[in-house]
């Protein structure tokens, strides 16, 4: 039986490996761990040069990127809204989130939020490759998390049948939608 210990790394494509490493080092204070480059892909043996970089996202989490100079220019999935696919990083608390927002905006980075998700609060922005990033801090109680765990099976079942948002956890975004 498969016994997963943790995610080792998540890999995305980048436009420029050096620029990407600099962004994650300078803006998000990640350490640059490893660079791997080959003229062939080890798994497929295809002749396709690449630079593969790995960054420390904290607590054993690794974020990786591939620069692929011989492939068509990278783009996002145009059938998926840009808010959907994102990488979320957790910060310590609300003060750290507020501080990060100020720092990002001081660097000229456009930030959306602080968004209240009921059990977390988040800000959103883009890296130089167009990947949407989220910084988040936990605000929920154990009771709220338990409540969400209890209704999750009911919600997925209802969604599966109706493709309409079940209302079991509508309280999560009450604050965000109160003025609409």
C-alpha positions in Angstrom: 0.0 0.0 0.0 1.3 3.5 -0.9 2.4 5.5 2.1 2.9 9.2 1.2 5.1 11.1 3.6 4.8 14.6 2.1 4.9 16.5 -1.1 8.6 16.5 -2.2 8.3 19.3 -4.7 5.8 21.0 -7.0 7.2 22.0 -10.4 6.0 24.7 -12.7 7.4 26.2 -15.9 9.1 29.6 -15.9 10.2 32.0 -18.6 13.6 32.8 -17.2 15.2 30.6 -14.5 17.6 33.3 -13.2 14.8 35.9 -13.0 12.5 33.4 -11.3 15.1 32.4 -8.7 15.8 36.1 -8.0 12.1 36.9 -7.5 11.6 34.1 -5.0 14.8 34.9 -3.2 14.3 38.6 -3.0 10.5 38.9 -2.7 9.6 35.7 -0.7 13.0 35.1 1.0 13.3 31.5 -0.3 16.7 29.9 -0.4 17.9 28.6 -3.8 18.7 25.0 -3.1 19.6 23.2 -6.4 19.9 23.7 -10.1 19.8 20.7 -12.5 20.4 21.1 -16.2 20.5 18.5 -19.0 20.3 18.3 -22.8 18.0 15.3 -22.5 15.0 14.6 -20.3 16.1 11.7 -18.0 12.6 10.1 -17.8 11.8 10.1 -21.5 15.3 10.5 -23.0 13.9 13.2 -25.3 16.4 15.7 -26.6 15.1 18.8 -24.8 17.5 21.0 -22.9 16.2 22.4 -19.6 17.2 24.2 -16.5 15.4 22.9 -13.4 15.7 25.0 -10.2 14.5 24.2 -6.7 13.7 26.7 -3.9 13.1 26.1 -0.2 9.5 27.1 0.6 9.9 26.2 4.3 9.4 23.2 6.5 10.5 20.7 3.9 8.4 22.1 1.1 10.2 22.6 -2.2 9.0 24.8 -5.1 10.6 24.0 -8.5 10.6 25.5 -12.0 11.7 24.4 -15.4 13.0 26.8 -18.1 12.5 25.2 -21.5 14.2 27.3 -24.2 13.3 25.0 -27.1 9.6 24.8 -26.4 6.9 27.3 -27.5 6.6 30.4 -25.3 4.9 29.5 -22.1 1.3 30.5 -21.5 -1.4 29.7 -19.0 -4.4 27.5 -19.6 -6.8 29.9 -21.3 -9.8 27.7 -20.4 -9.1 28.1 -16.7 -9.6 31.5 -15.0 -6.3 33.0 -13.8 -7.6 33.1 -10.2 -8.0 29.3 -10.1 -4.5 27.9 -10.5 -2.2 29.3 -7.8 0.5 28.5 -5.3 -0.4 29.3 -1.7 2.2 29.9 1.0 1.4 30.2 4.7 2.7 33.0 6.9 2.7 33.1 10.7 -0.2 35.3 11.5 -2.3 38.3 10.5 0.5 40.8 11.3 2.8 38.9 9.0 0.2 38.9 6.3 -0.4 42.7 6.6 3.4 43.3 6.6 3.8 41.2 3.5 1.1 43.1 1.7 2.8 46.4 2.5 6.2 45.1 1.4 4.9 43.7 -1.9 3.1 46.9 -2.7 6.3 48.9 -1.9 8.0 46.8 -4.5 5.4 47.8 -7.1 3.6 44.5 -7.1 -0.1 44.7 -7.4 -1.8 42.8 -4.5 -5.5 41.7 -4.2 -6.8 41.4 -0.7 -6.8 40.9 2.2 -9.6 38.4 1.5 -11.5 36.8 4.3 -12.1 33.1 3.7 -13.6 32.5 7.1 -10.9 30.2 8.3 -8.0 31.9 6.6 -7.2 35.4 5.3 -5.2 35.8 2.1 -3.5 38.2 -0.3 -2.9 37.4 -4.0 -0.3 38.6 -6.6 1.6 37.3 -9.6 5.2 36.2 -10.1 7.2 37.2 -13.2 5.9 34.1 -15.0 2.3 34.9 -14.5 1.8 32.3 -11.8 -0.7 33.5 -9.2 0.6 33.4 -5.7 -1.3 33.5 -2.4 0.0 34.3 1.0 -2.3 33.2 3.8 -2.6 32.9 7.5 -4.9 30.7 9.6 -7.7 32.4 11.5 -10.2 29.5 12.0 -11.0 27.7 15.2 -10.8 24.0 15.7 -14.6 24.0 16.0 -14.9 25.6 12.5 -12.5 23.1 11.0 -14.4 20.2 12.5 -17.7 21.6 11.1 -16.1 21.9 7.7 -14.8 18.3 7.9 -18.3 17.1 8.9 -20.1 18.7 5.9 -17.4 18.0 3.3 -18.9 14.6 2.2 -22.4 16.1 2.0 -21.2 19.0 0.0 -19.2 16.9 -2.6 -22.2 14.6 -3.0 -24.6 17.5 -3.6 -22.2 19.2 -6.0 -21.7 16.0 -7.9 -25.5 15.9 -8.6 -26.3 19.5 -9.1 -23.1 21.4 -10.1 -24.4 24.2 -7.9 -22.7 25.5 -4.8 -24.0 23.7 -1.7 -24.7 26.2 1.2 -23.3 24.1 4.1 -20.3 26.3 4.5 -21.6 29.6 3.0 -20.6 31.2 6.3 -17.0 31.1 5.2 -17.4 34.1 2.8 -20.2 36.0 4.5 -17.9 38.9 5.2 -16.6 39.1 1.6 -20.0 39.0 0.0 -22.0 41.1 2.6 -22.1 44.3 0.4 -23.0 42.6 -2.9 
